[in-house]
Amino acid sequence: MNARFLILLSLILTLFSCDEPKVSLLSPSIIPAPQSLQVNPGHFTINNQTTISNGDDFTASYKFLTAFLEKATARKWKTEYSDNNAIVLEYDASITSKEGYSIISKDRNITIKASSDAGAFYAVQSLIQLMPAALQIPETSNTIHIPAVTIKDEPRFAYRGMHLDVSRHMYDVEFIKKYIDAMAMLKMNTFHWHLTDDQGWRIEIKKYPRLQEISAYRDSTLLGHYNDTPHQYDGKKYGGFYTQEEVREVIAFAKARHVTIIPEIELPGHAQAAIAAYPELGCTGENVQVAMKWGVFENIYCPSEKTFAFLEDVLDEVMELFPSEYIHIGGDEAPKTQWKTSAIAQKVIKENGLKDEHELQSYFIQRIEKHVNSRGKKIIGWDEILEGGLAPNATVMSWRGTNGAVEAAKAGHDVIMTPTSHAYFDYYQSENENEPLAIGGFLPLEKVYHFNPIPAELTEEEAKHVLGPQGNVWTEYMKTSDQVEYMAFPRMLAMSEVAWSPAESKDYADFLNRLEHFHKRMDALDLNYANHLYEIQGKLNDQQQYELSTKTLGKEIRFTTDGSAPTAGSQLYAQPIPFTDNLAIKAGVFKDGKLLGNLFTQQLLFHKGVGAIITINKTPHKAYSGSGAAGLINGIKGSDSRYGDSEWLGFWGDDIEIEIEFETEVEVNEIELRFYHAPGQWIYAPEKYYLHLETEKGIISDLISIPKENENLVVSNYNSERFKGYEDLKFSKLSLVIPNYGVIPQGQQGAGNNSWTFIDEIIIK
């Protein structure tokens, strides 16, 4: 029986017991879900006489809880020990996890036990979530009822991170605090603060004032999407930086919430803002501007003694400010073009017996690591720091899939898991066309929730090197803090459960039920979260029927197939819809006759490929597997403007061969192929493909060139003009050979890497 049902049943029995007064209690909906939660009969009532006791040195926890309760009840709280009508914080050495805790709530008192202030703090977060959400506004109340519960809890991972890029767009100190506050509520304990990049330097370095005067500001900012051509700019100066005093203020705020801040100072790439202020740090000596658009730039720190002195000075000031054990030094997306032509770089390669520019990057990182280690700290770097040899004590942050994590962990290095496939919250989170502009991709809430940070390739011993997961928020397309919140929430909630809750007890339906209640808490906290709870999921099943579903409980789906908007009186969805002709489905989630959320719309095109047998010689990349091979002939087109939805298939560097075998021979008048083209995301439409049609009289073959286009969607039509002379033939099989575009050329985003091929519906008419 569902555990959530048992909790609800227990509460109902409590509410309507003849021996108890009727009390409105909340069903416990704690996020992240505790390791163990038992609901007991009864409740505890906070009133004007309730006291709080901090028998041990749980300073941060005690202060946080006291401040919350004083706002919630509009009174000063007494600190005195009592075993009656009290909230008691106690030390318990038997709780071996430093972040573990227990809560026992009963009619006489609430007892919180932990072996550290961190554990007690997380207990306080769970306790607050047992209280009405309105108290977070705060809405004062003299009486607060808390269900009787027994909770035993500890985290799955020691590292539970959230990242925020403030280089592309910057946010004020108050918002940074709000972001950290939300993290703490969700028991996230590490804030990765991305402070420097090509588009802006955001931290005051006293020894180098031009970083504040020049590097912190760009002259203009790209309008629209990077893939839009030609590029246009707003013509407005943009920027700013955090003073060291402001940084100290944020650090103190985070410390009081048991959040460690890891600063990131990018090197050796993503250095254009710094080089704009100090050209001698680059390899060309030329004056450059702080970058005004997104992407990767050729300007890179030159490996000169002057550069190393600069970086060591910068890092010394940063390390003096931040008490974190770790300093993040970037290391990603470092083009080697300028190093190849730099006399200084080539001299360093020769003098140090290095093989090439990749080993030069390793030399660069290792030299920085020695300096950081000499100050008693360790480095973290993106997984590119593996190239050319990994620094001895480095921790790897794996973002390009999980291969970097596997390689590092097998070599005995700690890793943090933040792959684009599950952890990049700048990706679209819904297939709705009205979603705010994003970089691309598709990362729905459910995919975040099902992320397993332990790669299957690791042994149990190697898996111990996985410190934990992290969600990343890159802000190219997030001009305001409201936009950051929209992209981060509720995906941050899902990631918190990935990081904290036991893997074996995770239940997505239960999570959604708790999330629905949690909306009220986010409303009270004024978080501009994305609400996609009431969206409909649609898919074609094996019986050529279209299925509709919604994840939330207690709702109904109403739909139409004539293109009209559904109402409370429209047909109730009770079984899959037959797909035997073109369909225009519109559907909505309803409760009590009211439409919840946005309408779902899906066009289905019944072409001659639907229901055929399809095979592909390569497996799509696991991050972009769409609806599988069958999705290429299911009658459903993917988005014209996004490549990461449930229909597009992505292949990284592969030549692909597709075979479609018809159940009975068919006449074919036109074949339409759809490719995605977005060089800024390393995605290139192929330049050509080969087509083979099998008939009773033999095979018809053709080579089709695809014209260069600037549009995201590239459509190639093999139409009636090419079928001249074959009009009366029937075909039993269609084969397509689609070569990958190849290695991305120099001067383009991702130069030197394999390009991606994205293909969508193959429409056969």
Secondary structure, DSSP 8 states (H G I E B T S, - for coil): --HHHHHHHHHHHHHT-TTS----------SS--SEEEEEEEEEEE-TT-EEEE-S--HHHHHHHHHHHHHHHTS---B---SSSEEEEEE-TT--STT-EEEEE-SSEEEEEESSHHHHHHHHHHHHHTS-GGGGTT---S-EEEEEEEEEE--S-S--EEEEE-SSS---HHHHHHHHHHHHHTT--EEEEE-EETTEE-B--TT-THIIIIITEES--B-S-TTSSS--B----EE--B-HHHHHHHHHHHHTTT-EEEEEEEESSS-HHHHHH-GGGBSS--------S-S--S--B---HHHHHHHHHHHHHHHHH---SEEEEE--S---HHHHH-HHHHHHHHHTT--SHHHHHHHHHHHHHHHHHHTT-EEEEEGGGGTT---TT-EEEE-SSSHHHHHHHHTT--EEE--HHHHBTTEE----TTS---SEEE--HHHHHT--SS-TTS-HHHHTTEEEEEEB---TT--SHHHHHHHHTTHHHHHHHHHHS-GGG--HHHHHHHHHHHHHHHHHTT------TT--EEEE-TTSEEEEE-SSSS-EEEEESBS----TTSEE--S-EE-SS-EEEEEEEEETTEEEEEEEEEEE---TTTT-EEEESS---GGG-TT-GGGGGSS----SS-SSSSS-EEEES--EEEEEEEEEEE--S-EEEEEE-BGGGTB---SEEEEEEEETTEEEEEEEE-----SSEEEEEE-GGGGTT-TT--EEEEEEEE----B--TTSTTTTSB-EEEE---EE-
